[in-house]
Amino acid sequence: MSDRGTGAPLRLITIPWSHYCEKARWALDRAGAPYREDAYLPLAHALPSLRAGGRRSVPVLVSPAGVLGDSTDILRYADGLVPPERALFFREPDAARAEVEALEERFDRDLGPATRRVAYFHLLPDEEGAFALMGGSLRSLESAGAAPPWWFGRGTFRAYYPVARAVMKRVMRIDAAAAERSRGKLRAVFDAVNERLRDGRPFLTGDRFSAADLTFAALAAPLLAPEHHPVPLPPPGKLPSDLRALVEALRDEPAGVFALRMYREHRHAKPGRSAAG
Ligand SMILES: N[C@@H](CCC(=O)N[C@@H](CS)C(=O)NCC(=O)O)C(=O)O
């Protein structure tokens, strides 16, 4: 468990390296909201999520306003904690708000599942790599009170991982044909973002950072490994060669450069340091 701030009234249930969880965490950090992160390994996440009143998937935010089981709802909740001129979903004018909403929805629907499937398709076969990713990501929250669960060691991981991997593959439909289709979806989203950025605009829409920018950067992050990502993701040099080639190519595209810049300029891991958002 990671307690970001004392007496935190908010509890964020996560799989720490999950990009939808990162999307929610970014919005809360940016709003300076004190929250406790309860981080779980895949499979182990399901019961706490359901018990808290969420769906099986994470993120789940337990807040005074109720239990929010979807990252978009958590962004909207975070918007209630900042002045209107910093809201991720613009309040006005209507056309700008509609565009932010449409982009955020498209990234949620097309980009999130595609990056996840492509990344896992290449990463799941490597048990050592998974051990490093899962252990490293839980340990990154350790200074704030989180830690890998007591049973997490090489021996138990060998028993846990094949089961977890089989379930993850089934639930997220991870196989070669689906990964190929997801690459196509990823390509379409990156092409659309490249095109949008062609006129040199600093943000995807409007004149300031919005839910569209945050969502694109967070949901593309597993295939970009931004330096400022608060939970360590495998750097390109540690990836299997075909995934590494994809990551290096995406990082060089305007959309990849843009997402990395959003991380550099707008991602501040600790609440209270979010003025630049
Ligand atoms: N639409 C949801 C998607 C969340 C989602 O897909 N979460 C994944 C982790 S990346 C998850 O919990 N998967 C495990 C499961 O469904 O049991 C949101 O925006 O919060």
The ligand as a Gaussian input file, in Angstrom:
#p B3LYP/6-31G(d) Opt

LIG

0 1
 N      -12.502000       1.230000     -19.172000
 C      -11.717000       0.869000     -18.017000
 C      -10.634000      -0.113000     -18.430000
 C       -9.814000      -0.605000     -17.255000
 C       -9.002000      -1.842000     -17.583000
 O       -9.087000      -2.380000     -18.700000
 N       -8.220000      -2.293000     -16.587000
 C       -7.395000      -3.473000     -16.741000
 C       -5.958000      -3.172000     -16.368000
 S       -5.163000      -2.269000     -17.654000
 C       -7.850000      -4.556000     -15.772000
 O       -8.202000      -4.292000     -14.653000
 N       -7.804000      -5.803000     -16.245000
 C       -8.033000      -6.957000     -15.395000
 C       -9.466000      -7.369000     -15.317000
 O      -10.314000      -6.866000     -16.085000
 O       -9.718000      -8.214000     -14.461000
 C      -11.147000       2.158000     -17.419000
 O      -11.012000       3.138000     -18.170000
 O      -10.882000       2.205000     -16.214000

